[in-house]
Amino acid sequence: MIPLQAAVIGLVAVGAVAVVLTRDLVRLAMASSLYALLLVVLFLVLQAPDVALSELVVGAVGFPLVIVVAIAMERK
Amino acid sequence: MSRRSRLGLFLFSAAGLGALLFWGVAGLPDFGHYRGPYGYVLNAVAQPERHVTNVVSATVFDFRGFDTLGEEFILFAAVMGVALLLRDVRDEHGGQRDEVRGDALRLVGLGFVAALFVLGLYVVAHGPITPGGGFQGGVVLASAFALVYLAGEYHGYRKLVPTPAVDFVEGTGAGAYAVIGLVSLLLGTAYLHNFGPLGTSGTLASGGTISMLNIASALEVSAAFVLLFTEFLEELIAAEEHR
């Protein structure tokens, strides 16, 4: 494991804890989006660009979008 | 059960679970030491036998193409379920409240629509050559459409993606994948066996059926995600008007 990989794995661990500790739902949508971006970097560093692309579009864009719409509906 | 005995039970089971986890993880191959034979086989045969340089595409649309057919229909069924539950007979909603008023935001946002759309087409078209392909490119295309709503307005978005057309594209994509498999059968080979002209490695039209299945899944995935977004959006706006 090269230092870059170890550093990104550490960041992913920190991001995961941050997502778990976030209570506010709107912040949770943003936090999970940023966490997905960290995962994208991890996959890229581990030389899996295909998976990184999928994670980028689904984790960083699609999932938060659905959450935000669901929150907006719930608040009506 | 007293607090003390519950704590004792927790510590006992946590220690047991921890020991099992540690045992399992200790038995894993070392980091970066891949032990399975299939990856090496695929890396060795994908380029010479299928004329594609993206081994992931060769795996997904050829060597295990049947699994991908299943995945395709999981997405199809899930989106159909959403449409069945959320879609009702309704007209396009009136009102202008969704309009983005800031000129700078509109300009930059709508500029990104074009860039995202081209990027999506690029990722789809280069599926057999470089990382990416029908699924990833399809979702990028869908997010380009979603950005029309996010940076522009609801009516523009609805005009751009009329539901009947999106339904048609989604069904065509899912159906085309299954039909390409049937063509393989008619040619006397196994279902989804690659029959297409393999072309020259490294060009857009390489890989035979890999390219065709790639485009079929791009149609299916992009339309599925647009449909999903539209249904949620309609629901949101209906809730707003009901208020």
Chai-1 contact restraints between the chains, C-beta under 6 A:
chainA,res_idxA,chainB,res_idxB,connection_type,confidence,min_distance_angstrom,max_distance_angstrom,comment,restraint_id
A,M1,B,F31,contact,1.0,0.0,6.0,A-B,restraint_1
A,P49,B,P131,contact,1.0,0.0,6.0,A-B,restraint_2
A,D50,B,V56,contact,1.0,0.0,6.0,A-B,restraint_3
A,D50,B,P131,contact,1.0,0.0,6.0,A-B,restraint_4
A,L53,B,G132,contact,1.0,0.0,6.0,A-B,restraint_5
A,L53,B,Q136,contact,1.0,0.0,6.0,A-B,restraint_6
A,S54,B,Q136,contact,1.0,0.0,6.0,A-B,restraint_7
A,V57,B,V139,contact,1.0,0.0,6.0,A-B,restraint_8
A,V57,B,V140,contact,1.0,0.0,6.0,A-B,restraint_9
A,V61,B,S143,contact,1.0,0.0,6.0,A-B,restraint_10
A,V69,B,F232,contact,1.0,0.0,6.0,A-B,restraint_11
A,V69,B,L236,contact,1.0,0.0,6.0,A-B,restraint_12
A,A72,B,L236,contact,1.0,0.0,6.0,A-B,restraint_13
A,M73,B,L236,contact,1.0,0.0,6.0,A-B,restraint_14
A,M73,B,A239,contact,1.0,0.0,6.0,A-B,restraint_15
A,K76,B,A239,contact,1.0,0.0,6.0,A-B,restraint_16
A,K76,B,R243,contact,1.0,0.0,6.0,A-B,restraint_17
